[in-house]
């Protein structure tokens, strides 16, 4: 089954995504890359001000380490050698492996749907992707789409599920693989993998571990979808949990937990983008 993989570079998932690409590049019809600071989303300044106004200054380390630090590392550190999958930026890895790659400023634009059709993709896989696909985009490929979500659905719908998981009592971490639907994180569940919490684990580090933990189960799901035998479990739609408020970020700090920390900085420097 030919796959269109939609993703973006960031500490939360890029190592897992790079390993997925390298595991079987021949099945990838297209890799589409979103830019979290793209002009269509308000640019770097607009996005930062928006998040700062809603979540307060404690969200800045999470945003910087997830999205900006790997770019800085890629710009100033020596270029990695071919074959260093974990440390090779996604566009270069795709070029080395012969996988078509494209920027995706608007996933629902007619131009991108044309690109999907021309690629021959049969399934859309979103993996740490920050754009919401409309019904017509999901339906533009034969097998629809699936998403890898680093939270236990239906409880942790939204863009930063591990922050909300660390806010909860008790903390419940896990990764869900589910059908794409126009409503955010509301498609039928295909698989779920829990992960134990541990002291000092940050939200960003948890997201990275969960995306990597999803890989074996994702392979199983893809095989069953290709065979037409995937079991789908409809989920109740619980409230959407978006970026945390400044009060929630203060509560996270009061619990002795952080959205991001020094280990995430080390991961960003190793990652490069």
N, C-alpha and C positions, 0 to 999 in steps of 0.2 A: 504494500500500500504506500503510495507516494504522499509525503507529508509536507505541508507548508508550516514551518516553525516560526512563530512570532515571539520576539523576546526583546530585551534591552540589556545593555551592559550594566552590571552593578554587583556589589559584594553579595547581595542576598541570594543570587542564583547563578551568576556567570560561570562559576566552576562546574556546577552541575550541568548547565547548558552546554558548555564546551565538551564535557565528557559524553553527553548524549550525541552531539554532532559527530564526534570522532568515532563513536562506537559503530555507526553504520551510515556513513555519509551518502551511500548510494540511494537510500530511501528518501532523501531530502530533495524535494522538487524546488524548494525555495526557503531561504532564511530571511525573514523580514525583521529589520531592526528599527525600533522606536527610539527617539531621543527624549528623555524626560524633560529636557530644557528646550525643546523645539519651540519655534515661534508660535505655532498654532496653539500651544498650551500656555502661552504667556512669557516664554523665554526664561532664562535663569533668574533674572531679577524678579520678574513677576511671580514666578513659582515660589521663590524664597520668601517674598513679602507676604504672599497668600498664606503659606504654611506658618510663618512667624506670627502673623496676626491671629491665626486660629489656635495654634498649638503652643505658642510661646517659645522662648529661646532654647528650651531643653530639647526641641526637635532638631535643632541645627546639626549636632554631631551625627545623628542618624542620616540626615540628608547628605551631608558632606561626605561621610565615609562610604555610604552606599554608592553615590553617583559621581561625586567630583574627585575624590582621592584616587580612584583607579585611573582616571584620565590624566591627572597630574603625574602619577607614577609612570604611566605609559609614555609621557612626554619627556621625562627627565632621566629615566633609568635606561640602561643599555637594552637594546633589542634582544629578545629571546631567540634561541635557536629553533629551527623547525623540529617538530615532534614534541616540544614542551607544551602539551595540550592545556594544562591548567593555567599557564602563564601567557598564552597567546591570545591576543584580542580576537573576538569573534569574526570580524570581517577578514582578517588575515588568515585565520584558521580555515574559514570557508574557501578562500582562494587557494590555499595549499592543498585542500582536499577536493577541489573541483566542484564545490557546492555553490549554486547561484545565490547571491545575496543582494538585498535591496533595502534602501532606506524607506521607512513608512511614516511620512508626516501625517497621513490621515488614512486609517485602515478602512474606512467606509467610503472613500472616494471612488468614483467610477474607474479612475485610472488604476487604482490598486486592484479592484476586482478583475479588471482586464488582465493585469499582471498575474493574478492567481490562476485565471483560466488558461493563460498561455503557458504557465509552468507545468500544467498537468497534475496539479495536486488533487488528491482525493479526500484529504482530511486536513483540517486546521488544528494545530497544537499551539496553544498559548502557554508560555512558561516565563513568568515574571514579565508580563506585558502590561503596559499602563493605559491602553486604549480599550474602550468598550465596543465590541462588535455588534452591529445591528443584525436583525434577522436576515436581511437580504445578503449580507456578507457571509454569515454562517452558512446560509443555504446555497451559496454559490459553488460549493464543492460537494461531491456526491455523498460523503460520509459525515458531513457536518463538522463539528469541532469538539475538542476536549480541552480542559484547562487543568494545570497543576497549581494548587492553592495551598500555601503553607499555614493552614489552619484547619480546625475540626469543624467542618460544615455540618449543620446549618448555623452553628453558634457564632463563628467568627467570619462573617461576610465583610469584605472591604479590603482596602489596599495595604494595611499594615496589621494583619491578624496576630502576629506574635506580640506586638505591643499590648493589644487587648487581652491576649492570653496571659501575659505576665501581670496584668492588672487584676485578673480574676482570682477568686479564692474558692476552691483550690486552683492552682495553675494546671491547665490541661493543654498540652502541646500535641500537634499531629499534623499530617499533611493529607489533603483530600484530592482525588482525581475525579473530575465531574464533567458532565456534558456542558458545553457552552450554551448559554441562553441569553437573550437580549437583556434580561434583568440580571444585575450583577451577582455572581456567585450563587445563582438560584437553580442551575440545571441539575438533572438527576445524578446521583452519586454512583460512581463506577468502582471506586476503591478508597480505602482510608488506612493510614498507618499511624499509630500513636507513637510518641517519643517521650521518654521521661524527662522531667525538669532536673536541673542541677544548680547548686549555688553559684552565683556569679554569672550565669548565662545571660547574655544580653539579647534583646529582641532581634537585632541584626544577625548575631551569631546563630540564634535559633532558626531564623529563616534560611540561612545558608545550609545548616545541617538538615533541615527538613526537606529542602529541595534535593539534596543529595540522597536522602533516605527514600525519596519517591522513585528514584531511577529503576530499581528492580521491579517495583509494582507497575510502573508505567510501561515497561516492556511487556509485562503480562497483559495489561489492559489493551495495548495496541494490538497484540496478537489476537485477543478475543474479538476486538472490534473488526479487525480485518477478516476474521472468520465468520462474522455475523452473529456471534454468540455472547456478546457482552451483557451481563446482568445489570440493569439500571434501576436504582432505588430512588423514587421521588422523595424529595425532602420538603419539610415545612419551611416556609420563608420567614425566618426570624428577622428582627430589626437589623438594618444595615449599620455597620460600625466603621465609620470613616476615620480620617486622621484624628488623633486624640485631641481633646481640648487642653488648654493650658492647665486647668484644674486636674485633669487626668494625668498629665505629665508630672505635676507636683506630687500626686498620690503615688505614682510609680516610684519616684525618688524616695518618698517616705517609706516605701516598702523595702528600700535598699536595692532596687533593681534599676537598670539603665537601658535606654533604647540602643545605645552603642557605646563601645569602650576601646581600650588600647588593643585588645586582641583583634578587633575589627579593623583598626588602622594597619596592623601587620598583614591582615588578609588582603586589604586593599593594595598594599605595596607589592605583595606577591602576585596579585591578580593582573594588574595593568589593563588598560583599555585604550 
